[in-house]
């Protein structure tokens, strides 16, 4: 399993979040609906290994983010709900920063980012830029916190064959990002 949450809980200020149970393999998609934005965000952050579960377990590619956070960060890319207000020059600097962070060639990172932006044509820059920045490191898992449902088709096209987990506060949004049919994972087109 690429992502496994077992009875994962987050206990802090406000209402506790969880328990969350999820198993996601390479190439699969899962979308979950939560009653409030805070809960959806915390679950997405736990799935990305950014917020550590206080109880239960989270494994990302068999790594525990409480013990092996660097390994987890090499596997997962997280895209927050809030848009990233950048112009093109700011985006170039953001890509340079991400390339340096992951030890990626700057020219290759910029070329990859531009290709991703082409795939994301029609997606507002404030949402396209953080997604392109997250994907230049070629993660195995993409975690989306309440992504814009209007852009679902483009976001999933940019994600390609990698595993995608998304959190939502509306059932309709979750359905647009939901499970990929098992036959599609095997390369068979459903009839």
C-alpha positions in Angstrom: 0.0 0.0 0.0 1.2 3.5 -0.8 -1.0 5.2 1.8 -2.5 3.5 4.8 -4.3 5.2 7.7 -5.5 2.9 10.5 -7.7 4.5 13.1 -5.7 7.7 12.6 -6.8 10.5 15.0 -5.7 14.1 15.5 -6.5 15.5 18.9 -5.9 19.2 19.5 -7.8 22.4 19.9 -11.4 22.1 18.7 -13.1 18.8 18.0 -11.0 15.7 17.5 -10.6 14.4 14.0 -10.9 10.7 13.2 -10.8 7.9 13.4 -9.7 7.7 9.7 -9.2 4.4 7.9 -7.9 4.3 4.3 -5.8 2.1 2.1 -4.6 3.4 -1.2 -2.3 1.6 -3.7 -0.2 2.9 -6.5 -2.3 4.5 -9.2 -5.5 4.4 -7.2 -7.7 7.4 -6.4 -9.8 8.0 -3.3 -11.9 11.0 -2.3 -13.5 11.5 1.1 -16.2 13.9 2.3 -16.0 15.5 5.7 -18.6 17.6 7.5 -16.4 20.7 7.9 -13.4 22.3 6.2 -11.2 22.0 9.3 -11.7 18.2 9.4 -11.1 17.8 5.7 -7.9 19.8 5.9 -6.6 17.9 8.9 -7.2 14.6 7.3 -5.4 15.8 4.1 -2.5 17.0 6.2 -2.3 13.7 8.1 -2.4 11.8 4.8 0.5 13.9 3.5 2.5 13.3 6.7 2.5 17.1 7.6 0.3 16.8 10.7 1.2 13.8 12.8 -1.6 11.5 14.1 -1.8 11.5 17.9 -3.4 8.0 17.8 -3.6 5.2 15.3 -1.1 5.0 12.5 -0.3 6.6 9.1 2.1 4.9 6.7 3.2 6.5 3.5 4.9 4.0 1.2 5.5 1.9 4.5 7.2 4.9 6.2 5.9 6.4 9.4 5.9 10.2 9.2 6.4 10.5 12.9 9.7 8.6 12.6 10.8 9.1 8.9 9.3 12.4 7.8 12.0 13.0 5.1 11.2 9.7 3.4 7.5 10.6 3.4 8.1 14.0 1.9 9.9 12.3 -1.1 6.9 10.2 -1.8 4.0 12.6 -1.4 3.1 16.0 -2.8 0.5 18.1 -0.9 -1.6 20.9 -2.5 -3.5 23.1 0.0 -7.0 24.4 -0.4 -5.9 28.1 -0.3 -4.8 29.5 -3.7 -1.2 30.7 -4.2 -1.3 34.4 -5.3 1.7 34.6 -7.6 2.4 36.2 -11.0 4.5 34.4 -13.6 7.8 35.9 -12.1 6.8 34.7 -8.7 6.0 31.3 -10.0 9.4 31.0 -11.6 11.0 31.8 -8.3 8.7 29.2 -6.6 9.8 26.6 -9.1 13.5 27.5 -8.5 12.9 27.1 -4.8 11.1 23.7 -5.2 13.9 22.5 -7.6 16.6 23.4 -5.0 14.5 21.8 -2.2 14.3 18.5 -4.1 17.7 18.6 -5.8 16.2 18.8 -9.2 17.9 20.5 -12.2 16.4 24.0 -12.5 16.1 24.0 -16.2 14.5 20.5 -16.1 12.1 21.6 -13.3 11.1 24.7 -15.3 10.5 22.6 -18.4 8.4 20.1 -16.4 6.4 23.0 -14.8 5.6 24.5 -18.2 4.4 21.2 -19.5 2.2 20.8 -16.4 0.8 24.3 -16.9 -0.1 23.3 -20.5 -2.0 20.3 -19.1 -3.7 22.7 -16.6 -4.8 25.1 -19.3 -8.1 26.7 -18.2 -7.3 26.3 -14.5 -6.8 29.6 -12.7 -3.1 30.3 -12.0 -3.7 30.5 -8.3 -4.6 26.8 -8.3 -2.4 25.7 -11.2 0.8 27.1 -9.9 0.9 25.1 -6.6 -0.1 21.9 -8.3 2.6 22.3 -10.9 5.1 23.1 -8.1 4.1 20.0 -6.2 4.3 17.7 -9.2 7.8 18.7 -10.4 9.4 16.3 -7.9 7.5 13.4 -9.5 5.8 12.1 -6.3 4.1 8.8 -6.1 1.1 10.2 -4.2 -0.7 13.5 -4.7 -2.8 14.7 -1.7 -5.3 17.5 -2.4 -7.1 19.5 0.3 -10.5 20.4 -1.0 -9.6 21.0 -4.6 -11.8 23.0 -6.9 -14.3 20.6 -8.5 -14.6 22.7 -11.7 -11.0 21.8 -12.4 -11.2 18.1 -11.6 -10.6 16.8 -15.1 -7.5 19.0 -15.7 -6.1 18.3 -12.2 -6.4 14.5 -12.6 -5.0 14.7 -16.2 -1.9 16.5 -14.8 -1.6 14.0 -12.0 -1.4 11.2 -14.5 -1.1 7.6 -13.3 0.0 8.5 -9.8 -2.2 7.8 -6.7 -4.5 10.7 -5.7 -6.2 11.3 -2.4 -8.5 14.2 -1.9 -10.7 15.6 0.8 -13.9 17.5 0.3 -16.9 19.0 2.1 -19.4 18.2 -0.7 -20.4 14.9 -2.1 -20.5 16.2 -5.7 -17.0 17.4 -5.5 -15.7 14.1 -4.1 -17.4 12.2 -7.0 -15.5 14.3 -9.6 -12.2 13.3 -7.9 -13.3 9.8 -6.8 -12.2 6.3 -7.4 -10.7 5.3 -10.7 -12.3 2.0 -11.8 -10.0 -1.0 -11.2 -10.2 -1.9 -14.9 -8.7 1.5 -15.7 -5.8 0.6 -13.4 -5.2 -2.5 -15.4 -5.3 -0.7 -18.7 -8.7 -2.0 -19.8 -11.2 0.5 -20.9 -14.6 -0.1 -19.2 -17.5 -0.6 -21.6 
